[in-house]
Amino acid sequence: MMETGIYKKNILIGIGLLLATVLLIVLIQSIGDEEQEESLTKTDSHGFTFFDLGPDSVLTDEIRDKLEDRLGSDAIETQTMIDLTINDSGFMQRFFPEIHKLNQDLNDPPGERVEHDTTKLMYRYISTKKVPFDYVELLFSNNSGLPLLIRIFSNKDISKIIETIESKYGPGRRITWNDNQHQSMYWKRDKDVFVFSVIPDRYGNPEYHITICYTANLEALLAEEKTRMQKQAKERNQAGKIPF
């Protein structure tokens, strides 16, 4: 009888330890999810960040490894075009004329394929267990290594991300457009712009779009390109002069 009692007692202790372990694992996962959500799209004194990648972050192999751990394998393109259009050109002209003008300058002459010295990282096969995104795109300057543009697309409800930002930095400015059928919110930090839009698809289901535009870095890229083109033009003119 004594052995039976001891046996039952050991079973109860084992069950108790098992339950405690399960609760501890759940707690750790919960804390991890909260920390991941908090670092996902946040702002600091220097601008908006995505997974701790901010306007002053230089693209390195370490950063790519961290992004791969969170978003999966990337596809990479270099020497790309830059399209800063958010939602549509009418939206840009009305609400973000300065970025619209910058977009025109980056694609001058119009109608031609204007390539820039950039690197684009694209994530199409994202594990929904880690982040609720369907597609993420990050564009970097090859000259400075700094981020220029981040685009995020999701069919899943990612409103909690917006709640996190609003809880820290106040409500974003709300925009209704396209005959009040579409809604957007935006925040500005120095020259950087964070835009969150909810756009219904053709079946009426909401699609979520996030764009982070690092305007200062884009302006620096454009200035560098103009300086380089002027230098090259001057060198061509000098080389073409008749020696006699």
Secondary structure as GFF3:
##gff-version 3
##sequence-region A 1 244
A	DSSP	alpha_helix	2	40	.	.	.	ID=ss1
A	DSSP	beta_strand	41	44	.	.	.	ID=ss2
A	DSSP	beta_strand	47	50	.	.	.	ID=ss3
A	DSSP	alpha_helix	61	71	.	.	.	ID=ss4
A	DSSP	beta_strand	75	80	.	.	.	ID=ss5
A	DSSP	alpha_helix	89	95	.	.	.	ID=ss6
A	DSSP	alpha_helix	97	106	.	.	.	ID=ss7
A	DSSP	beta_strand	116	123	.	.	.	ID=ss8
A	DSSP	beta_strand	135	141	.	.	.	ID=ss9
A	DSSP	beta_strand	147	154	.	.	.	ID=ss10
A	DSSP	alpha_helix	159	169	.	.	.	ID=ss11
A	DSSP	beta_strand	173	177	.	.	.	ID=ss12
A	DSSP	beta_strand	182	189	.	.	.	ID=ss13
A	DSSP	beta_strand	192	200	.	.	.	ID=ss14
A	DSSP	beta_strand	206	213	.	.	.	ID=ss15
A	DSSP	alpha_helix	215	239	.	.	.	ID=ss16
###
